[in-house]
Amino acid sequence: MVGDSSGSLSMRLAHRVDRSSHIDTQPRDSQDGLFSPGKALRDPMKMIWQGGCALLVFVSAVAWVMLILTVLLFHEWFCHSKISFLSAMCRRDSKILVTLDTISFSPKAQHRCPIPLADDPDTIIIPEETLDVLPNKLSYVMVDNQSPTLFGGHQSWSERNESFKLNRSMKVHCGFIQNGGARMDPMDAEYAKKCRFVVASGIFDGYDVPHQPANISLRSQKLFCFIMVVDEASLDFIKRNVSVRADKDGGKWVGIWRIVTLRHSPYDEPRRNGKVPKILAHRLFPQAQYSIWIDGKMELIVDPLLILERYLWRGKHTFAIAQHKHHRSIYEEADAIKRRKRYARPLVDLQMKIYVYEGMEPWSTKKRTLSDVPEGAVIIRKHTALNNLFSCLWFNEVNLFTPRDQVSFGYVVYRLGDAFKFHMFPNCEYNSLFVLHGHTREHSSAVEWVKNMSEFVNRGSRLRESRGGLGLWTPYPGDLSSVKLPGVTRTSPAG
């Protein structure tokens, strides 16, 4: 009896062991997966299927890369094609580039790039002064007996033409006509006379507040005058929004910036008023040897001594400005100005027709310059007589025509020929010099929205500027009726 019981118990235990060992084998098979040797031997078709999938993925990837490269090569060929239909696909808003952009393969210009700066501002050696060759004597028209009195004077077409002919002694219009406006307070004028090295900026019509420069060495803080030129409206705006302190002489300061007010704005348009300190720095700071201009919406983040060493002294240049990001021809820039409604379209066209009539050709690789269009928000210059003359002639164009200084820069370079040499540095380095801040509000004026001349006829004095751009309303001595503007290939949606 006992033997039977023990036998049946041992048999039950044996069955349990068999069941448990059978259960244990199930997970191990599933853990081995599809790539286990045993499984592969049992199912060779699955192994072939897996290898085929891997090969298909690899071939597809190679074919995709080759397709993209082929499209890019054809697109580059289209860009240089003489067939207008094909070259039209070179626009930034072409379907090919839009498609490539959606998959992150669109070729884009680098926005910022490292600047090869010197290591230490304290080790920089400032070069000695050199003598001017031509012109060696430059003076300015200060009195204009015509009425009304204008800041830029009443320059005639013949006087404008003569001003481009270089001589040893020259007298030219250069703003600041007596009683024409834009006068400093006496204490600010005295301060400006002491400045030899200047970082200048400007705010007009209350569109910005001063942004404090960063990374400025103690040597540069002592060497440079940091001057923020403002009009009376901007001074009131700054006082309401930031802390302004006064020194013992009555000078006004916001951080490192000395606030200098230009009383009695010379123009109706704030944009045109802003060209006075931007272009005519040598007139505002008559004793300055060097100046760096930055627009008021910018925060400088590079030491100004390093900027002078990098862009002037290292390459023995005296004038440096950045290349425009999109445009090389002034006619491309003019087209973008009209599209973005930055000034009256018919007046932009009139200025361009005058430039065509006077021989200004669209930019091409045959020209000696990298581009005819600069980014004018940063200007680095030594105040030589030739550079001062260039600045005067550049300002005269802004005074006579539209306030869009980027289209007149290349024209003045063309008129002076090989005499005026300048350094145009990459746009990506330009974007590495500063941090860009937004305006406090958007600027817009009625004249910027004009589409045709009939609007001036119908609305009259409400659209026309009364103290600037008068060359656009003065009969031109040449016949412009047959002048046709060069064709423009739009290289960017907004310009």
Disulfide bonds with the S-S distance in Angstrom:
Cys79-Cys90 2.01
Cys113-Cys428 2.10
Cys174-Cys392 2.08
Cys195-Cys225 2.20
